[in-house]
């Protein structure tokens, strides 16, 4: 069975989308997270890990993951792995 990061890479490849360093970093956080994480929490975690990324970028990345049905959005929150 593929881990979450491998599933993301495979789905991005199907769409001919680039797997950027930002997507890789975000998927690693989601892969190791337990439960739901807000976009702000994810953005802070990325910053803590040394990645310079803004809130809008994280929203865009999550939107792509959502289109691929790899994450879903809860009311008022985004990003919970399925």
C-alpha positions, 0 to 999 in steps of 0.5 A: 500500500502506498503512503500518502506522499506516494499517492500524492506523487502518483495523482499529480503525475496522472494530471501532469502537475509538478510536485513542488517542494511546497507540496512535498513539505505539506504532504509530509506534515499531513502524512504524520498528522493526527486528525484535522489541521487548520490552514493556519496551523499547517502554515505555522508548521511549515514555517517552523520546519523552515519553509517560507510559505504564505497562507494563500499558497497553502490554501492553493495547495490544499485545493489541488489535493482536494480536487484529487480527493486526497483531502477533504474540507470540514466546515470552517477548516480545511485539510483532513486526510482521508 
